[in-house]
Amino acid sequence: MKRLLRMSGLASALALSLLVAPASAQAAPDRAAAEAAAHVEAEIAASEAAMIDEVTLAATGCGSVCDGKNPQTFKIYTSYGNYYTCSEDAITPKSGSYTYYQSDVTGEVELRYSPRCRTAWARTPGWRTLTLKVDSRHLNGNHRTTMTEYSADSLWTAMVNDADLEARACFSPGATSPGYRCTRWW
C-alpha cells in the first residue's frame, strides 16, 4: 500500500510539475510587467502620458489632462501596455454642408477633433508659414483657453479639452495680412 501511495504521489508530483512552471520561468513575466509598469509611470511623471480608465474616457474624454499636450505623441493609457494617441481617431468635423476648415490665398487651417479623447486642435498642411491657434470656450461663450503655435515649428497646435465645450481653429498669415481667419465654433 505504501508503495502504491508513493507511486501515486510521484505521479501527482510529476503531473503538477508539468502544470506549474519553475519559479525562474515565472519571475521573468513578472519582472517584464513590473518594468512595463515602471516605464508607464515614468511617462506619466514626465507629463508625456496619462492613465485613464475606459469608463471615464467614454464618459468625459481625457479632460483638462490633455490641455496643452501634443495630439501626435501624448499617450492615453487605459491599462499598462495599452495606449493610444488622440490623433489616431481624429476627424475634421462636419455640420451639415459645413466642414470646419478655413482657407484663403494667405493660408488654411482645419479643426481636428478626437472623439475618443474629446479634444480639439488646429492643423495646417504647412504650405505657408502661419500662426495657428485653437480657442476653447464654455457653452455660455466665456473664453476658457487658447493654444497657439507658429507653423514653421509645427503643423498643428497643442490640444484643448472639448468635452462639453466649444472649439475653433484659426490662422494668421502675419504682418502682410494681419488678423485671424477662423472656423466656426464647434
URBEL-V720778 format. One record per residue. N is the residue number from 1. SS is DSSP state (hx for helix, st for strand, lp for the rest). Layout:
# URBEL-V720778
N;SS, N;SS
This chain:
# URBEL-V720778
1;lp, 2;hx, 3;hx, 4;hx, 5;hx, 6;hx, 7;hx, 8;hx, 9;hx, 10;hx, 11;hx, 12;hx, 13;hx, 14;hx, 15;hx, 16;hx, 17;hx, 18;hx, 19;hx, 20;lp, 21;lp, 22;lp, 23;hx, 24;hx, 25;hx, 26;hx, 27;hx, 28;hx, 29;hx, 30;hx, 31;hx, 32;hx, 33;hx, 34;hx, 35;hx, 36;hx, 37;hx, 38;hx, 39;hx, 40;hx, 41;hx, 42;hx, 43;hx, 44;hx, 45;hx, 46;lp, 47;lp, 48;lp, 49;st, 50;st, 51;st, 52;lp, 53;lp, 54;hx, 55;hx, 56;hx, 57;hx, 58;hx, 59;hx, 60;hx, 61;lp, 62;lp, 63;hx, 64;hx, 65;hx, 66;hx, 67;lp, 68;lp, 69;lp, 70;lp, 71;lp, 72;lp, 73;lp, 74;lp, 75;st, 76;st, 77;st, 78;st, 79;st, 80;lp, 81;lp, 82;st, 83;st, 84;st, 85;st, 86;hx, 87;hx, 88;hx, 89;hx, 90;st, 91;st, 92;lp, 93;lp, 94;st, 95;st, 96;lp, 97;lp, 98;st, 99;st, 100;lp, 101;st, 102;st, 103;st, 104;st, 105;lp, 106;lp, 107;st, 108;st, 109;st, 110;st, 111;st, 112;st, 113;st, 114;st, 115;lp, 116;lp, 117;lp, 118;lp, 119;st, 120;st, 121;st, 122;st, 123;st, 124;lp, 125;lp, 126;lp, 127;lp, 128;lp, 129;lp, 130;lp, 131;st, 132;st, 133;st, 134;st, 135;st, 136;st, 137;st, 138;lp, 139;lp, 140;lp, 141;lp, 142;lp, 143;st, 144;st, 145;st, 146;st, 147;st, 148;st, 149;st, 150;st, 151;lp, 152;lp, 153;lp, 154;lp, 155;lp, 156;st, 157;lp, 158;lp, 159;lp, 160;st, 161;st, 162;lp, 163;lp, 164;lp, 165;lp, 166;st, 167;st, 168;st, 169;st, 170;st, 171;st, 172;st, 173;lp, 174;lp, 175;hx, 176;hx, 177;hx, 178;lp, 179;lp, 180;lp, 181;st, 182;st, 183;lp, 184;lp, 185;lp, 186;lp
